[in-house]
Amino acid sequence: MYAKEQFSCGVVIVAAGRGERAGSPQDGPKQYRAIGGRPVMTHTLDVFATWPRKKTIVVVIHPDDEALFAHACSLVSGDTSNIIFVHGGATRQLSVLAGLKALEHAGITHVMIHDAVRPFIDYALLERCVSTLTLGSDALLPAVPVADTLKRGSADAKVVETVPRAGLYGAQTPQCFRFAPILAAHTNAAASGRLDFTDDASIAEWAGMPVTLIEGSVDNVKLTIKRDITMADEKLNRNALPDVRTGNGYDVHQLIDGDGVTLCGIFMPHDQTLLGHSDADVALHALTDALLATCGAGDIGDHFPPSDPQWKGAASRIFLEHAAKIVRDNGGTIMNADVSLIAEAPKIGPHRLAMRENLADMLGISLDRCSVKATTNEKIGFIGRREGIAAIATATVVYAGGIT
């Protein structure tokens, strides 16, 4: 037994494998495949990064995966300041040893060793682990009883016997240990040439450490083959709220003497024109801002500053199509565009269909998803005095991945 000490827990997440059973090599390692719009690794890190009991998280990665790991980390919702990485070895066992050595001077009493490809770990299981560790257990293994009938087969694919399943369990991670004994056990196993252990509990058993079984979680599955990843993606997408975002835009331009105005890309003869650096299409300017708002991409002036001479007299279609591309590059699908024009003149009604057709063409969506409306200002204010035209626009965009 050990003297009572303050519990301090590090985490080793094993992520150096290549995942050969999870699909073709061009799909990349399974720990970086997308489920629910984010890498598997990100979902796993989310749980540990937001769990208050951990101290330091070491992720053991393949040397070729640093960029993939950095991207996965950038999407973690919790604090990543205490996450570090080290390169793994030729086997899982050597990778875990590398992770343990990285924690050697972290001042921890215990360590949890977890597979990166078990993204459905939850706080309840972590707390069960802590409860058992703080009662004095040197090693523990989350496990679930085997439910299937087990058969032992022969080399010629014949059943040799039915194996009694009483007392049989499926091992899970995180496998948890007092830090000093498991580091010593891993070090001694490697030094003795034993590199055939399939999990950390088996190394603890080899070293003579009693391993306590605790209740695992049926949801804490390991993603091994391509179908596992597909099913995990379906599960997360099924449980996710759709990421529907609405952006608003407003713009106004002054009217001066002229021969016509351009609204929604349609030129209408008139005794006035709109003043602006570009073609002053107030409707498209407002809709451009609405689209940019759905992904936090600034406003039209950030992308097309009026001080830049290249945009003098430019067709505002350029601005709107640029905003639509930004939305799509960020995983958005434009669902609806609505423009309200406030003007005393000219009459919008005769041109409304052509305006809607323009919007549908510029945005690459169907006509029924494009709306153009117009109203006067009842001769009140600068619009009522025919000193300007204003536009209010709303855009609805659905972004990939959803909100879990």
BAFITI-791768 format. One record per residue: residue in three letters; x, y, z of N, C-alpha, C in turn. Coordinates in steps of 0.05 Angstrom, whole numbers. Layout:
! residues N
SITE   r   n_c1   n_c2   n_c3  ca_c1  ca_c2  ca_c3   c_c1   c_c2   c_c3
SITE ALA      X      Y      Z      X      Y      Z      X      Y      Z
...
! end
This chain:
! residues 404
SITE   r   n_c1   n_c2   n_c3  ca_c1  ca_c2  ca_c3   c_c1   c_c2   c_c3
SITE MET     17    -24      0      0      0      0     17     25      0
SITE TYR      6     46    -10     20     72    -12      9     91      8
SITE ALA     26    109     17     16    131     34     -4    148     19
SITE LYS    -24    158     33    -45    174     20    -32    199      7
SITE GLU    -39    203    -18    -28    226    -33    -50    239    -49
SITE GLN    -44    263    -57    -63    278    -74    -64    266   -102
SITE PHE    -88    260   -111    -91    248   -137    -84    268   -159
SITE SER    -67    259   -178    -59    276   -201    -56    258   -225
SITE CYS    -72    263   -246    -74    244   -267    -65    255   -294
SITE GLY    -47    240   -307    -40    246   -335    -55    227   -354
SITE VAL    -54    234   -379    -68    218   -400    -49    213   -423
SITE VAL    -48    188   -432    -34    181   -456    -55    172   -477
SITE ILE    -56    185   -499    -74    178   -521    -57    167   -544
SITE VAL    -63    142   -551    -46    127   -570    -58    131   -598
SITE ALA    -42    144   -616    -53    151   -642    -31    149   -664
SITE ALA    -13    130   -661      9    128   -680      4    107   -702
SITE GLY    -18     93   -700    -23     71   -720    -30     81   -747
SITE ARG    -30     62   -766    -37     69   -794    -65     61   -801
SITE GLY    -78     44   -785   -106     36   -790   -110     22   -816
SITE GLU    -95      1   -822    -96    -12   -848   -124    -25   -853
SITE ARG   -138    -32   -832   -164    -46   -836   -187    -26   -840
SITE ALA   -181      0   -839   -203     20   -840   -207     32   -868
SITE GLY   -196     19   -889   -200     30   -915   -175     34   -930
SITE SER   -177     46   -954   -153     50   -971   -135     71   -959
SITE PRO   -108     68   -965    -89     87   -953    -94    116   -960
SITE GLN   -106    122   -983   -111    150   -990   -132    163   -972
SITE ASP   -147    147   -958   -166    158   -939   -153    169   -914
SITE GLY   -127    162   -910   -113    171   -886   -117    153   -862
SITE PRO   -101    157   -841   -104    141   -817   -132    145   -804
SITE LYS   -143    124   -793   -171    125   -784   -175    145   -762
SITE GLN   -154    151   -746   -158    170   -724   -162    199   -733
SITE TYR   -157    203   -759   -161    230   -771   -184    231   -791
SITE ARG   -198    208   -794   -222    209   -812   -244    225   -799
SITE ALA   -261    236   -815   -282    254   -805   -307    238   -796
SITE ILE   -316    243   -772   -342    233   -763   -357    258   -751
SITE GLY   -381    262   -759   -396    285   -749   -382    311   -756
SITE GLY   -368    311   -779   -355    336   -788   -329    343   -777
SITE ARG   -318    326   -758   -292    331   -746   -277    305   -745
SITE PRO   -250    306   -743   -234    282   -741   -241    265   -716
SITE VAL   -239    239   -718   -243    221   -696   -226    231   -672
SITE MET   -201    237   -677   -183    246   -656   -194    271   -641
SITE THR   -207    289   -655   -218    313   -642   -240    306   -622
SITE HIS   -257    287   -630   -278    279   -611   -267    267   -586
SITE THR   -246    250   -589   -233    238   -566   -220    259   -548
SITE LEU   -205    277   -560   -192    298   -545   -212    317   -531
SITE ASP   -235    321   -544   -255    338   -532   -262    329   -503
SITE VAL   -265    303   -500   -273    293   -474   -252    298   -453
SITE PHE   -227    291   -460   -205    294   -440   -198    323   -436
SITE ALA   -199    339   -457   -192    367   -454   -211    382   -437
SITE THR   -236    373   -436   -257    387   -419   -261    373   -392
SITE TRP   -247    351   -387   -249    337   -362   -231    350   -341
SITE PRO   -242    360   -319   -226    377   -301   -204    362   -285
SITE ARG   -205    335   -284   -186    321   -267   -159    315   -280
SITE LYS   -157    318   -306   -132    312   -319   -112    334   -315
SITE LYS    -86    327   -317    -65    347   -314    -52    352   -341
SITE THR    -39    332   -352    -26    335   -378    -35    312   -396
SITE ILE    -40    319   -422    -48    300   -442    -25    297   -462
SITE VAL    -15    272   -464      5    266   -484     -7    250   -507
SITE VAL     -6    259   -531    -16    245   -554      8    233   -569
SITE VAL      7    207   -573     29    194   -587     21    190   -616
SITE ILE     36    204   -634     28    204   -662     51    193   -680
SITE HIS     43    187   -704     63    179   -724     78    204   -734
SITE PRO    104    201   -740    120    225   -749    108    238   -773
SITE ASP     94    223   -790     83    235   -815     57    250   -810
SITE ASP     46    250   -785     19    260   -780     18    286   -765
SITE GLU     40    301   -764     40    325   -748     20    346   -758
SITE ALA     18    349   -784     -2    368   -795    -30    359   -789
SITE LEU    -36    333   -792    -62    323   -786    -69    326   -757
SITE PHE    -50    322   -740    -54    325   -711    -60    354   -704
SITE ALA    -44    372   -716    -48    401   -711    -76    410   -719
SITE HIS    -86    400   -742   -113    407   -751   -133    395   -731
SITE ALA   -130    370   -723   -149    358   -704   -150    374   -678
SITE CYS   -127    382   -669   -125    398   -644   -139    425   -647
SITE SER   -137    437   -670   -148    464   -674   -178    463   -672
SITE LEU   -191    440   -675   -220    438   -674   -231    429   -647
SITE VAL   -213    425   -628   -221    416   -601   -235    439   -587
SITE SER   -257    432   -574   -273    453   -561   -262    461   -534
SITE GLY   -247    444   -521   -235    450   -495   -208    464   -496
SITE ASP   -196    468   -473   -169    480   -471   -148    460   -481
SITE THR   -132    469   -500   -111    451   -512    -83    458   -502
SITE SER    -82    477   -483    -55    486   -474    -39    464   -460
SITE ASN    -52    444   -449    -38    423   -435    -36    398   -452
SITE ILE    -40    400   -478    -37    377   -496    -10    379   -510
SITE ILE      6    357   -508     31    356   -522     31    330   -539
SITE PHE     51    328   -557     52    303   -572     81    293   -573
SITE VAL     83    267   -577    109    254   -581    106    235   -604
SITE HIS    127    227   -616    126    207   -638    126    179   -626
SITE GLY    110    162   -639    108    134   -630    129    116   -640
SITE GLY    127     91   -632    146     71   -641    134     52   -662
SITE ALA    148     29   -666    140     11   -687    115     -6   -679
SITE THR    110     -8   -653     87    -22   -643     71     -5   -624
SITE ARG     46    -13   -618     30      2   -599     45      3   -572
SITE GLN     56    -20   -564     70    -22   -538     92     -1   -536
SITE LEU    108      1   -557    130     21   -556    120     50   -557
SITE SER     97     53   -571     85     80   -571     75     88   -543
SITE VAL     63     69   -529     54     76   -502     78     82   -484
SITE LEU    100     67   -487    124     73   -471    134    101   -477
SITE ALA    134    109   -502    142    137   -509    124    157   -495
SITE GLY     98    152   -495     80    170   -481     84    171   -451
SITE LEU     89    148   -439     94    148   -410    120    163   -403
SITE LYS    141    159   -419    166    173   -414    162    203   -416
SITE ALA    144    212   -434    139    241   -436    126    253   -411
SITE LEU    113    235   -395    100    244   -371    117    240   -346
SITE GLU    142    230   -349    158    222   -327    164    245   -307
SITE HIS    165    269   -316    171    292   -298    147    311   -296
SITE ALA    123    300   -301     99    317   -300     87    319   -273
SITE GLY     98    304   -253     88    306   -226     61    293   -222
SITE ILE     56    270   -236     30    257   -234     32    232   -217
SITE THR     10    224   -205      9    199   -190     -2    176   -206
SITE HIS    -20    182   -225    -34    162   -240    -35    169   -270
SITE VAL    -40    149   -286    -42    155   -315    -65    138   -327
SITE MET    -78    150   -346    -98    136   -362    -87    133   -390
SITE ILE    -89    108   -401    -79    103   -428   -103     96   -445
SITE HIS   -107    112   -466   -132    110   -482   -126    109   -512
SITE ASP   -143     93   -526   -141     92   -555   -154    117   -568
SITE ALA   -140    130   -586   -151    153   -599   -177    147   -614
SITE VAL   -179    121   -623   -202    114   -640   -225    103   -623
SITE ARG   -226    111   -597   -250    107   -581   -262    134   -574
SITE PRO   -276    147   -593   -285    174   -589   -309    178   -571
SITE PHE   -323    155   -564   -347    157   -548   -343    152   -518
SITE ILE   -318    156   -509   -313    156   -481   -329    178   -467
SITE ASP   -337    174   -443   -353    195   -429   -343    200   -401
SITE TYR   -353    222   -390   -344    230   -363   -351    209   -342
SITE ALA   -374    195   -345   -383    176   -325   -363    153   -323
SITE LEU   -352    143   -345   -332    122   -344   -306    133   -331
SITE LEU   -298    157   -338   -274    169   -327   -277    171   -296
SITE GLU   -300    179   -287   -304    182   -258   -304    155   -244
SITE ARG   -315    134   -258   -313    107   -246   -284     98   -243
SITE CYS   -268    105   -263   -239     99   -261   -226    113   -237
SITE VAL   -232    138   -234   -220    154   -212   -228    142   -185
SITE SER   -254    135   -183   -263    125   -157   -248    100   -149
SITE THR   -242     82   -169   -228     57   -163   -199     63   -157
SITE LEU   -187     81   -172   -158     87   -168   -154     99   -140
SITE THR   -171    117   -132   -167    131   -106   -173    112    -82
SITE LEU   -185     89    -88   -189     69    -66   -164     52    -63
SITE GLY   -143     56    -80   -118     42    -76   -111     22    -97
SITE SER   -126     20   -118   -120      1   -140    -96     11   -156
SITE ASP    -77     -7   -161    -53      0   -178    -59     -1   -207
SITE ALA    -79    -17   -215    -85    -21   -243   -115    -28   -246
SITE LEU   -127    -16   -266   -155    -23   -271   -161    -24   -300
SITE LEU   -181    -40   -307   -188    -45   -334   -219    -42   -338
SITE PRO   -228    -22   -353   -257    -21   -359   -263    -44   -379
SITE ALA   -285    -58   -373   -291    -81   -390   -321    -85   -390
SITE VAL   -331    -99   -412   -359   -106   -414   -361   -136   -417
SITE PRO   -380   -149   -404   -383   -178   -406   -388   -186   -435
SITE VAL   -376   -208   -443   -380   -219   -470   -409   -228   -473
SITE ALA   -423   -219   -493   -452   -226   -497   -455   -248   -517
SITE ASP   -437   -250   -537   -441   -269   -558   -431   -297   -549
SITE THR   -444   -317   -561   -433   -344   -557   -407   -347   -572
SITE LEU   -387   -359   -558   -360   -360   -569   -354   -389   -579
SITE LYS   -342   -391   -603   -334   -416   -615   -304   -416   -620
SITE ARG   -292   -439   -614   -264   -442   -622   -263   -457   -648
SITE GLY   -249   -447   -668   -248   -459   -695   -222   -473   -700
SITE SER   -222   -490   -720   -198   -504   -729   -187   -491   -754
SITE ALA   -163   -500   -762   -151   -489   -786   -167   -493   -811
SITE ASP   -184   -513   -811   -201   -519   -835   -229   -508   -831
SITE ALA   -232   -488   -814   -257   -473   -811   -279   -490   -799
SITE LYS   -273   -509   -782   -293   -525   -768   -294   -517   -739
SITE VAL   -318   -519   -727   -320   -513   -698   -308   -535   -682
SITE VAL   -289   -528   -665   -276   -547   -647   -291   -550   -621
SITE GLU   -300   -527   -610   -314   -527   -585   -329   -501   -581
SITE THR   -348   -501   -564   -362   -477   -554   -348   -469   -528
SITE VAL   -339   -444   -527   -324   -434   -504   -343   -421   -484
SITE PRO   -344   -431   -460   -362   -418   -440   -355   -389   -437
SITE ARG   -375   -372   -438   -370   -343   -437   -372   -332   -408
SITE ALA   -379   -348   -389   -380   -339   -361   -353   -329   -353
SITE GLY   -352   -305   -342   -327   -294   -333   -309   -282   -355
SITE LEU   -320   -281   -379   -304   -269   -401   -313   -240   -406
SITE TYR   -293   -223   -412   -299   -195   -415   -284   -184   -440
SITE GLY   -296   -164   -452   -283   -149   -473   -268   -125   -461
SITE ALA   -242   -123   -465   -226   -101   -453   -230    -75   -468
SITE GLN   -231    -53   -453   -234    -27   -465   -211     -9   -455
SITE THR   -211     15   -463   -193     36   -452   -211     59   -444
SITE PRO   -202     77   -426   -175     79   -416   -168     58   -395
SITE GLN   -145     46   -398   -134     29   -378   -117     46   -359
SITE CYS   -122     43   -333   -112     63   -314    -93     51   -294
SITE PHE    -73     66   -287    -52     55   -270    -40     76   -251
SITE ARG    -28     66   -229     -9     83   -214     15     87   -233
SITE PHE     24    111   -235     43    118   -256     70    103   -254
SITE ALA     82    104   -231    109     93   -228    110     63   -235
SITE PRO     91     47   -224     93     18   -231     88     12   -260
SITE ILE     70     26   -273     65     18   -302     88     28   -319
SITE LEU    100     50   -313    124     59   -328    146     38   -325
SITE ALA    150     28   -300    171      8   -295    164    -18   -310
SITE ALA    139    -26   -310    131    -50   -324    136    -48   -354
SITE HIS    128    -25   -366    132    -21   -394    162    -21   -401
SITE THR    178     -8   -384    207     -6   -389    220    -34   -387
SITE ASN    212    -49   -367    223    -76   -364    215    -95   -387
SITE ALA    190    -92   -396    180   -109   -417    196   -104   -443
SITE ALA    201    -78   -449    216    -72   -473    245    -81   -470
SITE ALA    257    -78   -446    284    -86   -442    288   -116   -444
SITE SER    267   -131   -437    269   -160   -438    263   -171   -466
SITE GLY    256   -153   -485    250   -162   -512    221   -171   -516
SITE ARG    204   -167   -496    176   -174   -498    161   -151   -511
SITE LEU    155   -154   -536    141   -133   -551    115   -143   -563
SITE ASP    104   -165   -551     80   -178   -562     55   -173   -546
SITE PHE     56   -155   -527     32   -150   -511     12   -134   -527
SITE THR    -14   -140   -524    -34   -127   -540    -48   -104   -525
SITE ASP    -45   -103   -499    -55    -80   -485    -38    -76   -460
SITE ASP    -44    -54   -446    -27    -46   -423    -34    -63   -398
SITE ALA    -59    -72   -396    -66    -89   -373    -50   -115   -374
SITE SER    -45   -126   -398    -30   -151   -400     -1   -147   -391
SITE ILE     10   -123   -395     37   -117   -385     37   -116   -355
SITE ALA     15   -103   -344     13   -102   -315     11   -130   -303
SITE GLU     -5   -147   -316     -7   -175   -307     20   -189   -307
SITE TRP     35   -185   -329     62   -197   -332     80   -188   -310
SITE ALA     77   -163   -302     94   -151   -281     84   -157   -253
SITE GLY     63   -173   -251     53   -180   -224     35   -160   -211
SITE MET     24   -141   -226      6   -121   -215    -23   -132   -217
SITE PRO    -37   -133   -194    -65   -141   -195    -82   -121   -212
SITE VAL    -98   -130   -230   -114   -112   -247   -143   -115   -239
SITE THR   -155    -93   -232   -183    -93   -223   -202    -88   -247
SITE LEU   -222   -104   -250   -242    -99   -270   -263    -79   -260
SITE ILE   -270    -60   -277   -292    -42   -271   -311    -42   -294
SITE GLU   -335    -32   -289   -356    -31   -310   -347    -12   -333
SITE GLY   -346    -22   -357   -340     -6   -380   -366      7   -391
SITE SER   -366     14   -416   -389     26   -429   -393     14   -456
SITE VAL   -418      6   -461   -424     -6   -488   -421     14   -510
SITE ASP   -422     40   -504   -418     61   -524   -389     66   -531
SITE ASN   -371     56   -513   -342     62   -516   -329     43   -535
SITE VAL   -339     44   -560   -330     24   -580   -304     34   -593
SITE LYS   -289     15   -603   -264     21   -618   -271     21   -648
SITE LEU   -263     42   -662   -267     44   -691   -244     29   -705
SITE THR   -250      6   -716   -229    -11   -727   -230    -13   -757
SITE ILE   -253    -18   -768   -256    -21   -797   -272      2   -808
SITE LYS   -273      4   -835   -285     26   -848   -315     29   -840
SITE ARG   -328      6   -837   -357      7   -830   -360     19   -802
SITE ASP   -342     15   -784   -344     27   -758   -344     58   -760
SITE ILE   -327     68   -777   -325     97   -781   -350    108   -793
SITE THR   -361     93   -813   -386    102   -825   -409    102   -805
SITE MET   -411     82   -789   -432     81   -768   -429    102   -747
SITE ALA   -404    108   -740   -399    130   -721   -408    157   -732
SITE ASP   -402    161   -758   -410    186   -771   -440    188   -772
SITE GLU   -453    166   -779   -482    166   -780   -494    172   -752
SITE LYS   -482    161   -732   -492    165   -704   -490    194   -696
SITE LEU   -467    206   -702   -463    234   -694   -481    253   -710
SITE ASN   -484    247   -736   -501    264   -752   -530    262   -745
SITE ARG   -538    238   -736   -565    233   -728   -571    248   -702
SITE ASN   -551    250   -685   -555    263   -659   -550    293   -660
SITE ALA   -539    302   -682   -531    331   -683   -554    349   -691
SITE LEU   -554    372   -679   -573    393   -688   -562    405   -714
SITE PRO   -580    410   -733   -570    422   -758   -558    449   -753
SITE ASP   -536    455   -766   -522    481   -762   -533    501   -782
SITE VAL   -556    512   -775   -570    531   -792   -563    559   -782
SITE ARG   -553    576   -800   -545    603   -793   -559    623   -811
SITE THR   -566    645   -799   -580    667   -814   -563    692   -812
SITE GLY   -558    704   -835   -543    729   -836   -560    752   -846
SITE ASN   -555    775   -836   -570    799   -844   -551    820   -857
SITE GLY   -561    834   -876   -545    855   -889   -562    880   -894
SITE TYR   -550    903   -892   -564    928   -898   -546    946   -913
SITE ASP   -556    960   -933   -540    979   -948   -558   1001   -959
SITE VAL   -546   1024   -963   -561   1047   -974   -542   1062   -993
SITE HIS   -552   1072  -1015   -537   1089  -1033   -553   1113  -1040
SITE GLN   -539   1135  -1045   -551   1160  -1051   -560   1161  -1080
SITE LEU   -583   1174  -1085   -592   1178  -1113   -584   1205  -1123
SITE ILE   -574   1206  -1147   -567   1231  -1160   -579   1231  -1188
SITE ASP   -578   1254  -1202   -588   1255  -1229   -574   1235  -1247
SITE GLY   -589   1221  -1264   -577   1201  -1281   -597   1189  -1300
SITE ASP   -591   1165  -1310   -608   1153  -1330   -619   1126  -1322
SITE GLY   -613   1117  -1297   -623   1091  -1289   -608   1079  -1265
SITE VAL   -620   1059  -1253   -608   1046  -1230   -605   1016  -1236
SITE THR   -586   1003  -1223   -582    974  -1225   -588    962  -1198
SITE LEU   -607    944  -1197   -615    930  -1173   -617    900  -1179
SITE CYS   -605    884  -1162   -603    855  -1166   -593    848  -1194
SITE GLY   -575    865  -1204   -563    860  -1230   -579    868  -1253
SITE ILE   -603    880  -1249   -621    888  -1270   -620    919  -1273
SITE PHE   -614    928  -1297   -613    957  -1302   -642    966  -1309
SITE MET   -651    988  -1295   -678    999  -1299   -675   1028  -1306
SITE PRO   -684   1036  -1330   -684   1064  -1338   -699   1081  -1317
SITE HIS   -687   1104  -1310   -698   1121  -1289   -685   1149  -1292
SITE ASP   -698   1169  -1281   -686   1196  -1283   -665   1201  -1261
SITE GLN   -658   1181  -1246   -636   1183  -1226   -618   1158  -1228
SITE THR   -595   1160  -1215   -577   1137  -1214   -566   1135  -1186
SITE LEU   -556   1112  -1178   -545   1108  -1151   -515   1115  -1152
SITE LEU   -507   1129  -1132   -479   1138  -1129   -463   1117  -1114
SITE GLY   -441   1108  -1125   -424   1089  -1111   -399   1084  -1127
SITE HIS   -379   1071  -1113   -354   1066  -1126   -357   1044  -1147
SITE SER   -373   1024  -1141   -379   1003  -1161   -404   1011  -1177
SITE ASP   -420    991  -1185   -445    998  -1198   -467   1006  -1178
SITE ALA   -460   1006  -1152   -478   1016  -1131   -504    999  -1129
SITE ASP   -502    974  -1135   -525    956  -1133   -530    950  -1103
SITE VAL   -547    966  -1091   -552    965  -1063   -563    938  -1054
SITE ALA   -578    926  -1071   -590    900  -1064   -569    878  -1062
SITE LEU   -551    876  -1081   -530    856  -1080   -509    862  -1059
SITE HIS   -505    887  -1053   -487    894  -1031   -498    884  -1004
SITE ALA   -523    888   -999   -536    879   -974   -535    849   -972
SITE LEU   -541    835   -995   -541    806   -995   -513    795   -991
SITE THR   -493    808  -1002   -465    800   -998   -458    800   -969
SITE ASP   -465    821   -955   -460    823   -926   -475    802   -911
SITE ALA   -499    796   -919   -515    775   -905   -501    748   -907
SITE LEU   -491    741   -931   -478    715   -935   -452    714   -918
SITE LEU   -436    735   -919   -411    736   -905   -416    733   -875
SITE ALA   -438    744   -865   -444    742   -837   -448    714   -827
SITE THR   -457    696   -844   -463    668   -835   -438    653   -828
SITE CYS   -415    662   -836   -390    648   -829   -369    667   -817
SITE GLY   -378    690   -808   -360    709   -794   -338    719   -812
SITE ALA   -344    724   -837   -324    731   -857   -323    761   -862
SITE GLY   -331    777   -843   -329    806   -846   -351    817   -863
SITE ASP   -346    839   -877   -367    851   -894   -355    858   -921
SITE ILE   -371    869   -938   -363    874   -966   -339    892   -968
SITE GLY   -337    912   -949   -315    930   -950   -288    917   -943
SITE ASP   -289    895   -928   -264    881   -922   -253    867   -947
SITE HIS   -271    858   -964   -262    843   -987   -259    860  -1012
SITE PHE   -275    881  -1013   -274    899  -1037   -275    928  -1028
SITE PRO   -252    938  -1016   -252    965  -1005   -257    986  -1027
SITE PRO   -274   1006  -1021   -280   1027  -1041   -256   1044  -1048
SITE SER   -235   1042  -1032   -211   1057  -1038   -194   1044  -1060
SITE ASP   -201   1019  -1067   -186   1004  -1088   -197   1011  -1115
SITE PRO   -180   1023  -1133   -190   1032  -1159   -200   1009  -1177
SITE GLN   -191    984  -1172   -199    963  -1190   -229    957  -1188
SITE TRP   -242    966  -1167   -271    960  -1164   -288    984  -1174
SITE LYS   -275   1004  -1185   -291   1027  -1195   -309   1018  -1218
SITE GLY   -335   1022  -1215   -354   1014  -1236   -358    985  -1238
SITE ALA   -347    968  -1220   -349    939  -1222   -378    930  -1218
SITE ALA   -385    908  -1232   -411    896  -1229   -412    882  -1201
SITE SER   -433    888  -1186   -435    877  -1159   -439    847  -1158
SITE ARG   -445    836  -1181   -447    806  -1184   -420    794  -1174
SITE ILE   -398    807  -1180   -372    797  -1172   -371    793  -1142
SITE PHE   -382    813  -1127   -381    813  -1098   -398    790  -1087
SITE LEU   -422    787  -1098   -441    767  -1088   -430    739  -1093
SITE GLU   -420    734  -1117   -409    708  -1123   -384    701  -1107
SITE HIS   -369    721  -1100   -346    717  -1082   -355    709  -1054
SITE ALA   -376    722  -1044   -386    715  -1018   -398    687  -1018
SITE ALA   -411    680  -1039   -423    653  -1041   -401    632  -1041
SITE LYS   -378    637  -1054   -356    619  -1054   -344    615  -1026
SITE ILE   -342    638  -1012   -331    636   -984   -349    618   -967
SITE VAL   -375    622   -970   -394    605   -955   -390    576   -962
SITE ARG   -388    569   -987   -385    541   -995   -358    530   -986
SITE ASP   -337    546   -988   -311    537   -979   -310    531   -949
SITE ASN   -329    543   -934   -331    538   -906   -351    516   -899
SITE GLY   -360    502   -920   -378    479   -916   -408    487   -915
SITE GLY   -414    511   -925   -442    520   -924   -458    514   -950
SITE THR   -484    509   -946   -502    506   -968   -523    528   -966
SITE ILE   -524    545   -986   -543    568   -986   -571    557   -990
SITE MET   -589    563   -971   -616    552   -972   -636    573   -982
SITE ASN   -631    599   -976   -651    619   -982   -637    647   -983
SITE ALA   -647    663  -1001   -638    691  -1002   -662    709  -1005
SITE ASP   -664    729   -988   -687    747   -988   -678    776   -988
SITE VAL   -687    791  -1006   -680    820  -1009   -705    837  -1007
SITE SER   -705    857   -990   -726    877   -989   -714    904   -997
SITE LEU   -726    916  -1018   -718    942  -1028   -737    963  -1018
SITE ILE   -725    985  -1008   -741   1008   -999   -735   1031  -1017
SITE ALA   -755   1039  -1033   -751   1060  -1053   -778   1072  -1062
SITE GLU   -779   1097  -1068   -803   1109  -1079   -805   1103  -1109
SITE ALA   -783   1101  -1122   -782   1096  -1151   -754   1086  -1157
SITE PRO   -751   1071  -1179   -771   1062  -1198   -788   1039  -1188
SITE LYS   -808   1031  -1202   -825   1009  -1195   -810    982  -1198
SITE ILE   -810    967  -1177   -795    941  -1177   -811    919  -1189
SITE GLY   -837    919  -1185   -855    897  -1192   -850    886  -1220
SITE PRO   -848    902  -1241   -844    891  -1268   -818    877  -1272
SITE HIS   -799    881  -1254   -772    869  -1257   -766    847  -1236
SITE ARG   -786    842  -1219   -781    824  -1196   -772    796  -1205
SITE LEU   -786    784  -1225   -779    757  -1234   -750    757  -1245
SITE ALA   -743    777  -1261   -716    777  -1272   -695    780  -1250
SITE MET   -702    795  -1229   -683    798  -1207   -680    772  -1192
SITE ARG   -702    758  -1187   -700    732  -1174   -684    712  -1191
SITE GLU   -688    712  -1217   -673    694  -1234   -643    701  -1233
SITE ASN   -637    726  -1231   -609    734  -1228   -597    723  -1202
SITE LEU   -611    726  -1180   -601    716  -1155   -597    686  -1156
SITE ALA   -616    672  -1167   -614    643  -1169   -589    635  -1185
SITE ASP   -584    649  -1206   -561    643  -1223   -535    650  -1208
SITE MET   -533    672  -1195   -509    681  -1181   -503    662  -1158
SITE LEU   -523    653  -1144   -519    637  -1120   -519    607  -1125
SITE GLY   -528    599  -1149   -529    571  -1155   -551    556  -1140
SITE ILE   -573    569  -1135   -596    556  -1121   -621    559  -1138
SITE SER   -642    545  -1130   -667    546  -1146   -682    572  -1143
SITE LEU   -699    578  -1162   -713    604  -1162   -731    606  -1138
SITE ASP   -743    584  -1129   -761    586  -1106   -747    592  -1080
SITE ARG   -721    592  -1080   -705    599  -1056   -696    628  -1057
SITE CYS   -705    643  -1077   -697    671  -1080   -722    689  -1079
SITE SER   -721    709  -1062   -743    727  -1058   -734    756  -1061
SITE VAL   -750    772  -1076   -745    800  -1078   -771    814  -1072
SITE LYS   -771    833  -1053   -795    848  -1046   -788    877  -1047
SITE ALA   -808    894  -1049   -804    923  -1049   -826    937  -1035
SITE THR   -819    960  -1023   -838    977  -1009   -828   1005  -1011
SITE THR   -847   1024  -1008   -838   1052  -1007   -834   1060   -978
SITE ASN   -825   1084   -974   -822   1095   -947   -844   1115   -941
SITE GLU   -866   1113   -956   -889   1131   -952   -881   1161   -953
SITE LYS   -861   1167   -970   -852   1194   -974   -840   1207   -949
SITE ILE   -832   1189   -931   -820   1199   -906   -789   1195   -907
SITE GLY   -774   1215   -896   -746   1212   -894   -731   1215   -921
SITE PHE   -705   1208   -921   -689   1212   -945   -698   1194   -967
SITE ILE   -709   1170   -961   -720   1153   -982   -745   1165   -993
SITE GLY   -762   1175   -975   -787   1187   -984   -782   1212  -1002
SITE ARG   -760   1225   -997   -753   1249  -1013   -738   1241  -1038
SITE ARG   -735   1215  -1043   -721   1204  -1067   -692   1213  -1067
SITE GLU   -680   1213  -1043   -651   1219  -1040   -634   1194  -1040
SITE GLY   -647   1171  -1037   -631   1146  -1036   -649   1122  -1037
SITE ILE   -637   1098  -1040   -650   1072  -1040   -636   1055  -1019
SITE ALA   -651   1041  -1003   -640   1023   -983   -648    994   -989
SITE ALA   -633    975   -979   -639    947   -982   -633    932   -956
SITE ILE   -650    914   -949   -646    896   -926   -646    868   -937
SITE ALA   -626    852   -930   -624    825   -941   -620    805   -919
SITE THR   -631    781   -923   -627    759   -904   -619    734   -920
SITE ALA   -599    720   -910   -590    695   -922   -591    673   -902
SITE THR   -601    650   -910   -601    626   -892   -582    605   -904
SITE VAL   -564    596   -888   -543    577   -896   -542    554   -877
SITE VAL   -540    529   -887   -536    506   -870   -507    497   -873
SITE TYR   -493    494   -851   -465    486   -851   -462    457   -844
SITE ALA   -442    444   -857   -438    416   -853   -429    410   -824
SITE GLY   -437    385   -815   -427    375   -790   -448    377   -768
SITE GLY   -464    398   -767   -483    401   -746   -470    408   -719
SITE ILE   -488    411   -699   -478    418   -672   -485    396   -654
SITE THR   -464    383   -643   -469    360   -625   -472    369   -597
! end
